[in-house]
Amino acid sequence: MKHLPVAIAQLNFTVGDIDGNVSKMLAVCQRARVELGCRAVVFPELAVTGYPPEDLLFRADFLDQAEQGLSRLAAGSGDICVVIGHPHRQEGKLYNAASVLDAGQVRARYFKRELPNYGVFDEKRYFYPGENPCVVDIDGIAIGLTVCEDVWHSAPVADSVAAGADVIFNLNASPYDIHKAREREEQVVGERSREACVPIIYVNLVGGQDELVFDGGSFACDAAGQVTHRSAFFCEELARVDVGANSLQCTHPPALMPGYEESIYQALRIGVHDYVYKNGFEGAVLGLSGGIDSALTLAVAADALGPDKVAAVLMPSRYTRDMSLVDAREQAKILGVFCQEVPIEPLVEAYRVQLEPLFAGLPSDTTEENLQARIRGNLLMAISNKTGRLVLTTGNKSEMAVGYATLYGDMAGGFAVIKDVPKTLVYQLAHYRNRDAVVIPDRVITRPPSAELAPDQADTDSLPPYHVLDPILEDFIEHDCAIEEITAKGFDAETVARVSRMVLRNEYKRRQAPPGVRITRRAFGRDRRYPITSKFS
């Protein structure tokens, strides 16, 4: 019986590093041939350029380099057959393509038919859709090519089967969100493979790219919809699957899907790691307050980069409680990160003296509170400039949603680790990180949250309790529910109205916030694009 040993190459590429990406693929081709005994290797969508290349696709010189990279891959891959994603120009149009390279030649080329244009995707901005299926014979096995979104629709797979495909290769760059991994398999296994009675090999990208995280989890399913292989999540992996005429065989049992908190934590970890190192920073620095948000951010950073690459700075003011300093020092010691203290009271007093003539006759208000946050932001940015470490901000999604953050203060920095993590989920992740060994002191988790910018301050002075606030925010932001719909679920009407007003009037702040890891379907930035100036209420 004919069979084709295929390597699933779940790899982490860097956008724009065409030479580096191709060199990585050539090395993997050699491993697939020598270590796994494979005849073919399948790479993710747009692997040559990295995903998503965004407006780099408008540059002719970028596309020239991509074509040169593809030629180098074809020439250097030897006797292994390569299935690779790349941009392709043809007759004045640009396509999201998948090509089959064998013996230095392009044997087949497919153009992605279903171009997503929702959420984080805007492929119709760059690409023209393909129209026809592509089935290619590799050692007697008929391979139908599809790219990512194609497999979420019936026609591309059905047309490939009608054209004689024994198996479908689906090249992906599918971004992580909380529910995505299970939905992918339900769609591919439950809809496409069973519907078309065809095995599908689903190859996904892994790694962080700006705000997006790609979680891997590549898999193969047989014609009956049984998952026969699943790659690990959040790491590179090369795995062999043996493809026969309408059959699949795998040497290892499928990897387990990570649990809810585990998947989110790993997404944050890889997002921080790749943003810091792919952008050439020496490490990270953050302000450690003794509160839950900075504690979780520090834990993620230390896990992502290594303790030796992370610096924590304590910047107490007159309102900082002793227990906050004790807890912050304890966590830094447990994690083994470099920690230093810079009291800001002398700087606050210097600002007060300078501003006193300008503020004469005006009462104290949040201006004085925000000065403390802005001084801290200034100090962290100075440390970043001097050391080459990236400033990680520590604000969560709940705070960003309602504007409970200081522009040019605690929002100042290069990467916002938990900007898409609601406050209630922050607590869940803190408990998750402490599951095996306590790295976040228990008191940090159990004490009432406070910005500590005024005497005896608590978050609930300005906001509803987070267990009330977060469901309202989820309905308003992620589901676009009207106030009446949210109120009908049992929430106080005035609370819902106040929260919605806070969200809308703080869009200008969020536009100036640093990028951060996306874990939900409606992250601020790429997903949710609201006007700053608007009379809608």
LOFIGU-831353 format. One record per residue (C-alpha): x, y, z. Coordinates in Angstrom, 3 decimals, m for minus. Layout:
BEGIN
X; Y; Z
...
// end
This chain:
BEGIN
0.000; 0.000; 0.000
1.325; 3.409; m0.912
2.129; 5.734; 1.933
3.747; 9.132; 2.328
5.731; 9.970; 5.487
5.025; 13.646; 6.192
6.642; 15.967; 8.742
4.390; 18.505; 10.440
6.670; 21.516; 10.997
5.119; 23.634; 13.744
7.617; 26.498; 13.927
8.097; 30.014; 15.276
8.971; 32.496; 12.541
9.739; 36.224; 12.643
7.933; 38.658; 10.369
10.331; 40.148; 7.820
13.261; 37.871; 8.663
13.053; 36.071; 5.346
16.645; 34.828; 5.364
16.311; 33.592; 8.941
12.968; 31.929; 8.266
14.283; 30.131; 5.176
17.429; 29.013; 6.992
15.256; 27.570; 9.776
13.119; 25.721; 7.221
16.139; 24.277; 5.428
17.479; 22.977; 8.740
14.085; 21.420; 9.494
13.985; 19.790; 6.056
17.275; 18.096; 6.874
15.937; 16.919; 10.254
12.710; 15.672; 8.681
14.704; 13.636; 6.181
17.456; 12.293; 8.442
15.807; 12.008; 11.864
12.219; 11.205; 10.904
12.664; 9.565; 7.504
10.061; 11.801; 5.894
9.541; 12.386; 2.192
7.557; 15.626; 2.632
7.388; 18.468; 5.132
4.517; 20.909; 5.597
5.083; 24.425; 6.944
2.515; 27.016; 8.154
0.799; 29.807; 6.238
3.069; 32.591; 4.922
6.023; 30.918; 6.619
8.533; 32.552; 4.267
7.619; 36.069; 5.407
6.233; 35.369; 8.865
2.635; 36.143; 9.767
1.051; 38.656; 9.589
3.333; 40.788; 7.389
0.646; 43.507; 7.217
1.614; 46.548; 5.111
5.027; 45.107; 4.306
3.006; 43.393; 1.585
2.642; 46.763; m0.153
6.427; 46.952; m0.648
7.814; 45.585; m3.904
11.254; 45.101; m2.351
9.742; 42.979; 0.428
7.957; 40.784; m2.112
11.176; 40.544; m4.126
12.952; 39.194; m1.042
10.127; 36.733; m0.415
10.468; 35.387; m3.953
14.227; 35.078; m3.538
13.675; 33.235; m0.264
11.270; 30.813; m1.923
13.810; 30.140; m4.676
16.516; 29.503; m2.093
14.228; 27.080; m0.268
13.450; 25.216; m3.483
17.114; 24.963; m4.419
18.289; 23.886; m0.972
15.626; 21.409; 0.123
17.107; 18.519; m1.903
15.031; 15.389; m2.320
12.425; 16.267; 0.307
9.110; 17.674; m0.924
8.233; 20.995; 0.714
4.720; 22.418; 1.117
5.159; 26.078; 1.998
3.083; 29.231; 2.498
4.218; 32.513; 0.907
2.912; 35.628; m0.902
2.850; 35.342; m4.676
2.500; 37.993; m7.393
0.809; 37.037; m10.626
m0.624; 39.212; m13.378
m0.611; 42.309; m11.188
m2.377; 40.590; m8.276
m1.064; 39.381; m4.912
m2.163; 36.018; m3.531
m1.762; 34.194; m0.231
m0.231; 31.064; m1.738
0.801; 27.532; m0.871
3.382; 25.932; m3.135
4.731; 22.413; m3.486
8.502; 22.406; m4.072
10.218; 19.212; m5.188
13.651; 18.602; m6.724
14.243; 22.339; m7.029
11.015; 22.973; m8.932
7.574; 24.370; m8.135
5.300; 21.412; m8.839
1.995; 23.024; m7.820
0.671; 26.297; m6.460
m2.600; 27.066; m4.698
m4.150; 30.446; m3.913
m6.143; 30.869; m0.686
m9.817; 31.190; m1.560
m11.461; 32.342; 1.686
m9.842; 35.586; 2.881
m10.829; 36.481; 6.469
m11.708; 40.104; 7.036
m12.927; 40.212; 10.642
m11.405; 40.530; 14.097
m7.627; 40.711; 13.754
m7.740; 39.745; 10.083
m7.823; 42.126; 7.126
m6.528; 39.932; 4.307
m8.757; 41.527; 1.683
m6.623; 44.632; 2.177
m3.700; 42.769; 0.624
m4.721; 39.663; m1.278
m6.971; 38.589; m4.116
m8.910; 35.361; m3.515
m8.103; 32.242; m5.441
m10.818; 30.419; m7.345
m9.822; 26.823; m7.993
m8.777; 23.746; m6.030
m5.258; 22.370; m6.314
m4.541; 18.642; m6.038
m0.989; 17.376; m6.525
0.373; 13.827; m6.599
3.266; 13.156; m4.227
4.537; 9.573; m4.508
1.118; 8.268; m5.474
m0.855; 10.155; m2.794
m3.158; 12.920; m4.037
m2.761; 15.989; m1.821
m5.382; 18.754; m1.753
m3.977; 22.124; m0.683
m5.895; 24.632; 1.448
m4.837; 27.608; 3.556
m6.217; 28.446; 7.018
m9.691; 30.009; 6.605
m10.434; 27.700; 3.669
m11.040; 24.806; 6.036
m13.756; 26.762; 7.870
m15.832; 26.671; 4.669
m17.251; 23.684; 2.811
m16.343; 24.481; m0.788
m12.507; 24.449; m0.732
m12.351; 21.011; 0.896
m15.269; 19.574; m1.088
m13.803; 20.823; m4.359
m10.431; 19.271; m3.520
m12.058; 15.913; m2.806
m14.061; 16.166; m6.036
m10.751; 16.776; m7.833
m9.388; 13.515; m6.415
m7.671; 14.469; m3.141
m6.825; 11.561; m0.803
m5.884; 13.927; 2.006
m6.069; 17.670; 2.715
m3.064; 19.701; 3.835
m4.197; 22.875; 5.610
m1.501; 25.526; 6.228
m2.353; 27.864; 9.110
m1.445; 30.956; 11.061
m4.336; 30.769; 13.503
m4.037; 33.222; 16.428
m4.723; 32.144; 19.976
m7.720; 33.152; 21.985
m9.245; 31.498; 25.015
m11.607; 29.229; 23.055
m9.793; 28.843; 19.733
m8.045; 25.472; 20.067
m11.197; 23.488; 20.736
m13.137; 25.406; 18.112
m10.503; 24.605; 15.498
m10.749; 20.901; 16.089
m14.536; 20.955; 16.302
m14.640; 22.753; 12.956
m12.045; 20.687; 11.139
m12.947; 17.310; 12.661
m16.675; 17.769; 13.174
m17.436; 19.649; 9.986
m14.828; 19.258; 7.268
m13.255; 15.799; 7.650
m16.477; 13.939; 8.436
m18.478; 15.946; 5.934
m16.031; 15.273; 3.092
m14.842; 11.854; 4.375
m11.215; 12.894; 4.004
m8.190; 13.019; 6.350
m6.885; 16.508; 7.146
m3.432; 17.551; 8.308
m3.687; 20.930; 10.030
m0.318; 22.686; 10.481
m0.306; 25.773; 12.685
2.190; 28.504; 13.484
3.567; 29.001; 16.991
5.024; 32.099; 18.678
4.311; 35.749; 19.429
4.011; 38.534; 16.878
3.261; 41.969; 18.342
m0.111; 41.511; 20.094
m0.905; 38.144; 18.546
0.101; 34.763; 19.900
0.031; 31.596; 17.800
m0.392; 28.556; 19.986
0.554; 25.677; 17.697
m1.540; 22.633; 18.515
m1.182; 21.293; 14.963
m3.149; 18.093; 14.438
m4.155; 15.364; 12.024
m7.544; 13.675; 11.809
m8.662; 10.697; 9.775
m11.670; 10.490; 7.453
m13.892; 9.426; 10.349
m13.034; 12.581; 12.268
m10.741; 10.909; 14.785
m7.772; 13.025; 15.933
m4.759; 10.783; 15.425
m2.041; 13.346; 16.132
m1.828; 16.582; 18.068
1.360; 18.585; 18.485
2.188; 20.284; 21.754
0.984; 23.823; 22.390
3.135; 26.967; 22.674
6.361; 25.327; 21.494
8.065; 24.332; 18.270
7.682; 20.708; 17.258
8.475; 18.469; 14.302
6.310; 15.348; 14.084
5.838; 12.508; 11.594
2.486; 11.390; 10.211
2.217; 8.571; 7.654
m0.371; 9.313; 4.992
m1.978; 6.546; 2.944
m4.838; 6.602; 0.501
m7.568; 7.943; 2.787
m5.723; 6.937; 5.975
m3.330; 8.339; 8.579
m0.928; 6.654; 10.989
0.967; 8.357; 13.816
3.709; 7.027; 16.052
2.804; 9.025; 19.176
m0.524; 9.611; 20.943
m2.013; 13.101; 20.622
m0.679; 15.690; 23.064
m3.205; 16.924; 25.605
m4.874; 20.287; 25.251
m3.847; 22.681; 28.019
m6.425; 23.689; 30.605
m8.067; 27.120; 30.709
m5.665; 28.958; 33.026
m2.651; 27.075; 31.696
m3.320; 28.089; 28.105
m3.763; 31.748; 29.032
m0.635; 31.809; 31.161
1.413; 30.156; 28.423
0.060; 32.631; 25.868
1.195; 35.516; 28.072
4.566; 33.877; 28.605
5.358; 33.270; 24.934
3.942; 36.688; 23.982
6.354; 38.430; 26.370
9.306; 36.241; 25.396
8.966; 36.800; 21.673
8.163; 40.507; 21.885
11.240; 41.189; 24.024
13.722; 39.043; 22.097
12.414; 39.483; 18.552
12.675; 43.245; 19.068
16.211; 43.076; 20.420
15.736; 44.157; 24.041
18.144; 43.039; 26.761
15.374; 41.969; 29.108
12.541; 43.667; 30.980
11.961; 46.090; 33.828
8.745; 46.823; 35.680
7.428; 48.660; 38.681
6.582; 46.234; 41.499
3.971; 47.705; 43.824
3.016; 44.815; 46.073
m0.323; 44.549; 44.269
m1.776; 41.638; 42.338
m1.325; 43.053; 38.812
2.381; 43.774; 39.044
2.884; 40.497; 40.929
1.356; 38.468; 38.092
3.265; 40.489; 35.488
6.543; 39.837; 37.293
5.845; 36.108; 37.485
5.066; 35.941; 33.757
8.167; 37.968; 32.885
10.466; 35.817; 35.013
9.048; 32.639; 33.505
9.247; 34.043; 29.981
12.708; 35.594; 30.040
14.492; 34.049; 32.993
14.977; 35.802; 36.363
18.361; 37.175; 35.345
16.751; 39.153; 32.522
14.126; 40.862; 34.694
14.475; 43.854; 37.020
11.835; 44.956; 39.524
11.760; 48.501; 40.865
9.933; 49.438; 44.066
8.991; 53.135; 44.088
7.242; 53.855; 47.393
5.490; 57.117; 48.189
4.045; 58.326; 51.485
0.877; 56.347; 50.702
2.611; 53.029; 50.092
1.738; 50.614; 52.867
4.493; 48.732; 54.646
2.904; 45.390; 53.770
3.109; 46.291; 50.058
6.873; 46.712; 50.323
7.245; 43.541; 52.376
5.249; 41.503; 49.870
7.018; 42.990; 46.851
10.453; 42.281; 48.307
9.389; 38.736; 49.172
8.177; 37.987; 45.655
11.322; 39.397; 44.041
13.417; 37.238; 46.367
11.383; 34.090; 45.634
11.661; 34.574; 41.885
15.319; 35.571; 42.047
14.946; 38.789; 40.067
17.070; 41.878; 40.564
15.220; 44.333; 42.796
15.938; 47.902; 43.801
14.049; 50.617; 45.660
13.717; 54.242; 44.612
11.582; 56.293; 47.029
9.706; 58.934; 45.032
8.668; 61.286; 47.841
11.542; 63.764; 47.175
10.500; 63.919; 43.513
6.835; 64.363; 44.412
7.802; 67.279; 46.667
9.919; 68.848; 43.909
6.976; 68.654; 41.526
4.676; 70.118; 44.183
6.955; 73.093; 44.715
7.242; 73.787; 41.001
3.510; 73.484; 40.396
2.345; 75.355; 43.501
2.250; 78.787; 41.806
0.335; 77.332; 38.866
m2.196; 75.566; 41.101
m2.688; 78.443; 43.566
m6.260; 78.564; 44.834
m7.183; 75.202; 43.355
m8.085; 72.222; 45.571
m6.132; 68.980; 45.557
m7.628; 66.238; 43.375
m6.522; 63.350; 41.186
m3.857; 65.600; 39.654
m1.653; 65.069; 42.687
m2.378; 61.334; 42.651
m1.453; 61.051; 38.993
1.825; 62.899; 39.510
3.052; 59.945; 41.544
2.249; 57.512; 38.752
3.905; 59.762; 36.163
7.066; 60.080; 38.218
7.239; 56.299; 38.415
6.712; 56.019; 34.678
9.537; 58.500; 34.089
11.923; 56.552; 36.287
11.157; 53.266; 34.576
11.641; 54.755; 31.119
14.993; 56.210; 32.189
16.102; 52.777; 33.413
14.933; 51.294; 30.112
16.932; 53.833; 28.106
20.061; 53.181; 30.134
19.911; 49.385; 30.324
18.145; 48.342; 27.115
15.434; 46.569; 29.101
11.848; 46.926; 27.920
9.380; 48.488; 30.354
6.459; 46.143; 31.003
3.276; 47.877; 32.126
1.010; 46.124; 34.584
m2.542; 47.372; 33.932
m5.309; 44.820; 33.385
m8.239; 44.891; 30.933
m10.782; 46.005; 33.526
m8.702; 49.076; 34.380
m7.958; 49.863; 30.746
m11.633; 49.567; 29.883
m12.823; 52.183; 32.376
m9.746; 54.412; 32.288
m8.563; 53.501; 35.782
m4.981; 54.117; 34.690
m2.736; 57.153; 34.378
m1.735; 58.304; 30.930
2.079; 58.748; 30.830
2.173; 57.123; 34.262
1.434; 53.451; 34.861
0.494; 53.275; 31.153
4.010; 54.337; 30.133
6.026; 51.469; 28.735
6.727; 49.211; 25.798
4.526; 46.152; 26.326
1.345; 45.662; 28.349
1.451; 42.041; 29.471
m2.044; 41.714; 30.969
m3.892; 44.455; 29.065
m6.407; 41.863; 27.762
m6.792; 40.042; 31.094
m9.832; 41.065; 33.190
m9.172; 41.620; 36.890
m11.090; 38.543; 38.030
m8.974; 36.444; 35.657
m5.822; 38.037; 37.082
m6.693; 36.389; 40.398
m7.336; 33.029; 38.705
m3.958; 33.186; 36.983
m2.217; 34.098; 40.231
m3.693; 31.005; 41.889
m2.678; 28.935; 38.849
0.929; 30.156; 39.023
1.051; 29.290; 42.732
m0.294; 25.760; 42.165
3.050; 23.979; 42.648
5.062; 26.539; 44.606
4.105; 29.950; 45.953
5.769; 32.724; 43.967
3.069; 35.347; 44.574
2.658; 35.954; 48.320
m0.788; 34.936; 49.553
m1.506; 38.370; 51.007
m1.042; 39.958; 47.586
m3.924; 37.808; 46.345
m6.243; 38.166; 49.339
m5.936; 41.858; 50.240
m8.325; 44.419; 48.689
m6.770; 46.016; 45.575
m5.582; 49.630; 45.820
m3.648; 52.085; 43.670
m2.135; 53.550; 46.877
m2.103; 57.097; 45.544
m4.148; 58.542; 48.416
m4.779; 57.729; 52.096
m6.656; 54.429; 52.651
m7.501; 54.219; 48.965
m9.298; 51.176; 47.503
m10.296; 50.407; 43.915
m13.931; 50.155; 45.020
m13.849; 53.862; 45.899
m14.042; 54.533; 42.158
m15.272; 51.295; 40.630
m17.902; 48.630; 41.237
m16.537; 45.401; 42.743
m14.671; 43.497; 40.039
m17.030; 40.517; 40.193
m19.748; 42.972; 39.129
m17.642; 45.110; 36.798
m16.087; 42.341; 34.694
m19.333; 40.704; 33.470
m20.685; 44.132; 32.528
m17.489; 44.914; 30.614
m17.560; 41.564; 28.844
m21.118; 42.120; 27.637
m20.508; 45.728; 26.606
m17.079; 45.290; 24.978
m16.910; 41.730; 23.707
m20.582; 41.146; 22.854
m21.659; 44.729; 21.988
m24.702; 44.427; 24.228
m26.919; 47.448; 24.782
m27.324; 48.819; 28.305
m30.878; 47.472; 28.431
m29.690; 43.967; 27.553
m27.065; 44.009; 30.315
m29.495; 45.427; 32.861
m31.975; 42.683; 31.989
m29.442; 40.157; 33.316
m29.917; 41.582; 36.809
m27.308; 44.350; 36.982
m28.132; 47.750; 38.445
m29.165; 50.078; 35.614
m27.201; 53.088; 36.872
m24.074; 50.984; 37.404
m24.288; 49.644; 33.855
m24.837; 53.133; 32.449
m21.905; 54.547; 34.437
m19.570; 51.756; 33.364
m20.512; 52.156; 29.698
m19.855; 55.908; 29.884
m16.435; 55.273; 31.419
m15.548; 52.834; 28.631
m16.560; 55.212; 25.856
m14.920; 58.342; 27.213
m11.559; 56.640; 27.796
m10.935; 55.526; 24.216
m8.341; 58.307; 23.874
m6.282; 56.722; 26.645
m6.354; 53.273; 25.122
m5.172; 54.625; 21.761
m1.981; 55.701; 23.523
m1.443; 52.468; 25.434
1.382; 50.076; 24.511
0.607; 46.828; 22.691
m0.012; 43.720; 24.741
m0.909; 40.057; 24.485
m4.323; 39.342; 22.963
m6.218; 36.484; 24.657
m9.893; 37.371; 24.001
m11.991; 37.887; 20.868
m12.251; 41.642; 21.465
m8.932; 42.977; 22.618
m8.425; 46.727; 22.635
m6.416; 47.667; 19.568
m6.575; 45.145; 16.739
m10.090; 43.874; 17.437
m12.079; 46.738; 18.933
m11.706; 49.928; 16.917
m13.891; 52.670; 18.327
m13.794; 56.373; 17.429
m12.302; 58.698; 20.011
m14.597; 61.575; 19.058
m18.190; 60.375; 19.146
m21.557; 61.504; 20.470
m22.840; 57.938; 20.767
m24.018; 57.081; 24.261
// end
